[in-house]
Each structure stands twice: as C-alpha cells, then as structure tokens.
Amino acid sequence: MMMSRLRPSLPHLLSLRLLGTGASRTVAAKKSDLLSATLAFEEPSAFRVKSLGELLRALGIFHLCSFPVLVNNSGKLISVSRSLLGRRVFSLLLRPTVYAQFVAGENEREISQSMEKMSLLGLRPMLAVPIEEDLGESTSENRYDDNMEAMLECVRISHSNAWSKDPMMQLKITALLSPELCVKLTTIITQHPYDLNLLVRAMDGDPIEFPGLNESEIAHFLCGLQRLNTIAEASVNKVRVLVDAEYTYMNPALSLVTMAMMKKFNKNGAWIWNTYQCYLKESRSLLLEALRLSKDEGFCLGVKLVRGAYMDKERKLAEKEGRLDPVHQSWEDTNDSYNGSLDVMLEAILQKPERYRIIVATHNEESVRRAAKRMEELGMDNDGGSVCFGQLLGMCDHVSLTLAKEGYAVYKSVPYGSVDDTLPYLVRRAQENRIVLQGIRKERDLLRQELYRRLSLRGVSQ
C-alpha cells in the first residue's frame, strides 16, 4: 500500500518531463542569448592586437574607400599616378599603404612574416595567386603553364609552413583555361551535357574527343584539364583547393570541370571545393544538384558559400542581351538565399560530417551570427573541421578576430605577389566589393574608438 503511494502517477511523470523540457529550453535560450551577445561584433577591443600604425593605416584607407568615385575609378587613378610618379616612386608609396593593408607580401619571407602574425591571432591563411582572365584577355599555352607553376608554388608554400592546420588556397580556372573556351563549353553543355567520366579520363591523359569543339579547342581543353590535374595531384591530402566562381556566362563550364576534379580527388575527403554565389536566383538549385551529384557519384563535397561580387556586370549584360536578370531583385532575397543554402549545408554536414564541408565566406555579421547559432543548435563544435568562416585580408577584422577568439576556424583570403602583379587583382576586388567597402562604417567606428582609447591612455600616463 505504501509502495503504491510512493509510485509517481503517469500525469506526474509527464509534468516532470515537461518541467525538464522547459528547463532545457531555458538553458538553450540563455546559451543563445550569450552567443548573440558574444558575437555582437560591437567591441573595439578586437583591434587591441593591432599596432598604432596599423590602426592609422586602416582608418585612412577605409575613409578613402567610402568615396564611390575613388573606388569606381581606382584603375584609372592608379594608371595616371604610376605614369606621373614613375613605377619606382609609385611602388614606394603604395607598399606601406594599400598594398600592406590587403597583400601578404612579395616573397616567401614576407609572406611568412605576415602569416605568422596572423597565426598568433588565431587566424588561418587561405593563399590566393592574383592571376585571372576575362574575355579578350586570353594568352598562350606557355603563359597558362607559367600560371600553373605559380599555383604549384602556392601549394608548396601553403603546405610547407606551419601557419595553420588544414591549409587552404584559392584557384581561378580562367588562369589555366581560356575564358572563351569556357563560354563555348557553357553553351554546349547546356544542350548536350558532358559525362564527368569523360573529363576524368582527359585529366589522366587519354586523347578524348569532346563534341562541339574543334581540333585546336580540344587540344587546349586537354592541356587545361591536365594542368588542373597536376595542381590537384600536388594538393590532395595536403592543401584544400577552393575553386572560385566567376560570371554566369562561364560558370557552368567551371562547375563541370570542378565536379570532375571532385569525382577524381574527393573520394576520401573534400580536397577540391566549388563556390556558390547566393546573389544568383539559381544558386540554391545548383547547390542541391551538387549534393545529389556527390551522393550519386560517391565523392565528398566542399562548398564555399558567398553572396557574390559581379552583380552590376551580370545585370548590365542580361539587359544588353535581352534575357532575364539572373540576380535576386533585392538584398533581402539574397540574404534569404544565403541563409537557406547555409541551412541546407549544415543539415547535410550534421548527417555526414566526414562527407561535407563548408566555408561561410561572408562579411555579413547577421549571416555569421546565424551560422554560429545554428552550429550550436545542431551540437557542432566551433572548430569541428566541417564548418569554418572566411573574410578578406585587411577587411572585416572585427568579425574575424572575434570569431577566432571564440574558438571558430577563421580563414583570411590572402593575395600575395609584387605590387605590379597584385594591383590588377586589387582593383577588380575593390570594384566588385565596392558596396562592402562603402559600408564599412562600423569597422571604421570601432577602429576610431580603439585609437581614441590609446590616445587617452597616453594622455593619462603623461
């Protein structure tokens, strides 16, 4: 009788369970609030690691970047300045300013110094060879071979130095394969898709005939595929290669080649990655198709998720050619696209973390917070390996440094090379990211607050 009185009733058990659920929800909510507060990116203390000279340099450059006329005409201004000042004086002026802000250095010694400092801050380098081409800029096979050697050197530098575990590098296919051919391939495969196995065999050196291409185009395509194969062979199990997306008129060809590389080299890990531009209306369907293909073909998928940088050119080209605008109509639609694709990848990673990886490559604070919050909800470690974050060198440091401080894996996209080699790359990046450059008021404000703090401390000490 006493025993039956002590036995809890079913309603009582259910109420206890509900109380426990409520408590766990409260704990989860508190954790979420704590995470939001931690990743508010409002704290100027993130910049305390920077020297006074670095603070002043960043403030000056960001102030200049806030003027659209300077960013939009940066190429012309640089060309005129170099003509008036001469190459040597121009280089001497640029090196300690714009170059030092956005470029790691010219040789391995300078790069190592920059990367070692970055490593001490908890940041990881993602080296980028500043080589790319667009329509009308194609060169000879010898030049493409030289570009391949530069990228093999990038693999070596990334792997041979102890800057970070799990090194990454960026690669533009148009540095190794003619943009004109990529455009023609895009037209062909839209109507008659190529089998991935055909490209894999071509990478292995088989003499393949590609329908729709003439003899010289096939010869160039085979050379390009073998160049990419050489880089992939050198990097597999050493350095993760992130292939950049470019323009919609060539992206299908770039993705085809990248998927073929994945099929060959991503059997046991994501060593070759593809980029998905979420400002494009088709981005979600392309990502879902890549997930399906990776499952069907049995390869691992690495995803670099970006908003995209070619919006104006894509819209102008679509209008000129009388076709539908490929870009989302509003900033909100692009945000929804980005966040939706992010959720898709995080769910895939939750199911098979060994098969899927993503770099959340964005300067958008809300997307970064959303990714971190979702990782916590799904029980993912901050530095578990399958999810990392990425920003450009010299920009968005308040986000990068805060993430690193909280234990997340954070990469900075790091171009390197001489002033002459990196200038065209920097001009293009500035023009493509001018909306970001013009919207860095918050970073300027935080830099200014840190500068005022130091000056006030000096005043007190005196």
Secondary structure in CASP SS format (residue, H / E / C, confidence):
PFRMAT SS
TARGET T0000
AUTHOR 0000-0000-0000
METHOD secondary structure of the structure
MODEL  1
M C 1.00
M H 1.00
M H 1.00
S H 1.00
R H 1.00
L H 1.00
R C 1.00
P C 1.00
S C 1.00
L H 1.00
P H 1.00
H H 1.00
L H 1.00
L H 1.00
S H 1.00
L H 1.00
R H 1.00
L H 1.00
L H 1.00
G H 1.00
T H 1.00
G H 1.00
A H 1.00
S H 1.00
R H 1.00
T H 1.00
V H 1.00
A H 1.00
A H 1.00
K H 1.00
K H 1.00
S H 1.00
D H 1.00
L H 1.00
L H 1.00
S H 1.00
A H 1.00
T H 1.00
L C 1.00
A C 1.00
F C 1.00
E C 1.00
E C 1.00
P H 1.00
S H 1.00
A H 1.00
F H 1.00
R H 1.00
V H 1.00
K C 1.00
S C 1.00
L H 1.00
G H 1.00
E H 1.00
L H 1.00
L H 1.00
R H 1.00
A H 1.00
L H 1.00
G H 1.00
I H 1.00
F H 1.00
H H 1.00
L H 1.00
C H 1.00
S C 1.00
F C 1.00
P H 1.00
V H 1.00
L H 1.00
V H 1.00
N H 1.00
N C 1.00
S H 1.00
G H 1.00
K H 1.00
L H 1.00
I H 1.00
S H 1.00
V H 1.00
S H 1.00
R H 1.00
S H 1.00
L H 1.00
L H 1.00
G C 1.00
R H 1.00
R H 1.00
V H 1.00
F H 1.00
S H 1.00
L H 1.00
L H 1.00
L H 1.00
R H 1.00
P H 1.00
T H 1.00
V H 1.00
Y H 1.00
A H 1.00
Q H 1.00
F H 1.00
V C 1.00
A C 1.00
G C 1.00
E C 1.00
N C 1.00
E H 1.00
R H 1.00
E H 1.00
I H 1.00
S H 1.00
Q H 1.00
S H 1.00
M H 1.00
E H 1.00
K H 1.00
M H 1.00
S H 1.00
L H 1.00
L C 1.00
G C 1.00
L C 1.00
R E 1.00
P E 1.00
M E 1.00
L E 1.00
A E 1.00
V C 1.00
P C 1.00
I C 1.00
E C 1.00
E C 1.00
D C 1.00
L C 1.00
G C 1.00
E C 1.00
S C 1.00
T C 1.00
S C 1.00
E H 1.00
N H 1.00
R H 1.00
Y H 1.00
D H 1.00
D H 1.00
N H 1.00
M H 1.00
E H 1.00
A H 1.00
M H 1.00
L H 1.00
E H 1.00
C H 1.00
V H 1.00
R H 1.00
I H 1.00
S H 1.00
H H 1.00
S H 1.00
N C 1.00
A C 1.00
W C 1.00
S C 1.00
K C 1.00
D C 1.00
P C 1.00
M E 1.00
M E 1.00
Q E 1.00
L E 1.00
K C 1.00
I H 1.00
T H 1.00
A H 1.00
L C 1.00
L C 1.00
S C 1.00
P H 1.00
E H 1.00
L H 1.00
C H 1.00
V H 1.00
K H 1.00
L H 1.00
T H 1.00
T H 1.00
I H 1.00
I H 1.00
T H 1.00
Q H 1.00
H C 1.00
P C 1.00
Y C 1.00
D C 1.00
L H 1.00
N H 1.00
L H 1.00
L H 1.00
V H 1.00
R H 1.00
A H 1.00
M H 1.00
D C 1.00
G C 1.00
D C 1.00
P C 1.00
I C 1.00
E C 1.00
F C 1.00
P C 1.00
G C 1.00
L C 1.00
N C 1.00
E H 1.00
S H 1.00
E H 1.00
I H 1.00
A H 1.00
H H 1.00
F H 1.00
L H 1.00
C H 1.00
G H 1.00
L H 1.00
Q H 1.00
R H 1.00
L H 1.00
N H 1.00
T H 1.00
I H 1.00
A H 1.00
E H 1.00
A H 1.00
S H 1.00
V C 1.00
N C 1.00
K C 1.00
V C 1.00
R E 1.00
V E 1.00
L E 1.00
V E 1.00
D C 1.00
A C 1.00
E C 1.00
Y C 1.00
T C 1.00
Y C 1.00
M C 1.00
N H 1.00
P H 1.00
A H 1.00
L H 1.00
S H 1.00
L H 1.00
V H 1.00
T H 1.00
M H 1.00
A H 1.00
M H 1.00
M H 1.00
K H 1.00
K H 1.00
F H 1.00
N C 1.00
K C 1.00
N C 1.00
G C 1.00
A C 1.00
W C 1.00
I E 1.00
W E 1.00
N E 1.00
T E 1.00
Y E 1.00
Q E 1.00
C C 1.00
Y C 1.00
L E 1.00
K C 1.00
E C 1.00
S H 1.00
R H 1.00
S H 1.00
L H 1.00
L H 1.00
L H 1.00
E H 1.00
A H 1.00
L H 1.00
R H 1.00
L H 1.00
S H 1.00
K H 1.00
D H 1.00
E H 1.00
G C 1.00
F C 1.00
C C 1.00
L E 1.00
G E 1.00
V E 1.00
K E 1.00
L E 1.00
V E 1.00
R C 1.00
G C 1.00
A C 1.00
Y C 1.00
M H 1.00
D H 1.00
K H 1.00
E H 1.00
R H 1.00
K H 1.00
L H 1.00
A H 1.00
E H 1.00
K H 1.00
E H 1.00
G C 1.00
R C 1.00
L C 1.00
D C 1.00
P C 1.00
V E 1.00
H C 1.00
Q C 1.00
S C 1.00
W H 1.00
E H 1.00
D H 1.00
T H 1.00
N H 1.00
D H 1.00
S H 1.00
Y H 1.00
N H 1.00
G H 1.00
S H 1.00
L H 1.00
D H 1.00
V H 1.00
M H 1.00
L H 1.00
E H 1.00
A H 1.00
I H 1.00
L H 1.00
Q H 1.00
K C 1.00
P C 1.00
E C 1.00
R C 1.00
Y E 1.00
R E 1.00
I E 1.00
I E 1.00
V E 1.00
A E 1.00
T C 1.00
H C 1.00
N C 1.00
E H 1.00
E H 1.00
S H 1.00
V H 1.00
R H 1.00
R H 1.00
A H 1.00
A H 1.00
K H 1.00
R H 1.00
M H 1.00
E H 1.00
E H 1.00
L C 1.00
G C 1.00
M C 1.00
D C 1.00
N C 1.00
D C 1.00
G C 1.00
G C 1.00
S C 1.00
V E 1.00
C E 1.00
F E 1.00
G E 1.00
Q E 1.00
L E 1.00
L C 1.00
G C 1.00
M C 1.00
C C 1.00
D H 1.00
H H 1.00
V H 1.00
S H 1.00
L H 1.00
T H 1.00
L H 1.00
A H 1.00
K H 1.00
E C 1.00
G C 1.00
Y C 1.00
A C 1.00
V E 1.00
Y E 1.00
K E 1.00
S E 1.00
V E 1.00
P E 1.00
Y C 1.00
G C 1.00
S C 1.00
V H 1.00
D H 1.00
D H 1.00
T H 1.00
L H 1.00
P H 1.00
Y H 1.00
L H 1.00
V H 1.00
R H 1.00
R H 1.00
A H 1.00
Q H 1.00
E H 1.00
N C 1.00
R H 1.00
I H 1.00
V H 1.00
L H 1.00
Q H 1.00
G C 1.00
I C 1.00
R H 1.00
K H 1.00
E H 1.00
R H 1.00
D H 1.00
L H 1.00
L H 1.00
R H 1.00
Q H 1.00
E H 1.00
L H 1.00
Y H 1.00
R H 1.00
R H 1.00
L H 1.00
S H 1.00
L H 1.00
R H 1.00
G H 1.00
V H 1.00
S H 1.00
Q C 1.00
END
